[in-house]
Amino acid sequence: MGFTEMTPVQASTIPHFLKNKDVVVEAVTGSGKTLAFLIPLLERLSKVSIADVKRGDVLALIISPTRFFVSEKNRNNSSGSWPVKSSAF
């Protein structure tokens, strides 16, 4: 992705996420909130043994506050590079 350092939001939250702590963040658009929770999530998922995953298992659930946010995440995964299903209700 080309990032060389964390944003202040990421630097203050990622250590808590990695320790399985709850985190609440309020910050402006572009401050790095999405990667602040995705980086620890991907780190945790990278440690899952594929042999232990069964069809239909849910490894992560991300609840989005808006349909727009879901559509943005779908657009960012338009290549299908992530085995992700997302829905907006």
Buried (B, 14 or more C-beta within 10 A) or exposed (E): EEEEEBBEBBEBBBEBBEEEEEBEBEBEEEBBBBBBBBBBEEEBEEEEEEEEEEEEEEEEEEEBEEEEBBEEBBEEEEEEEEEEEEEEE
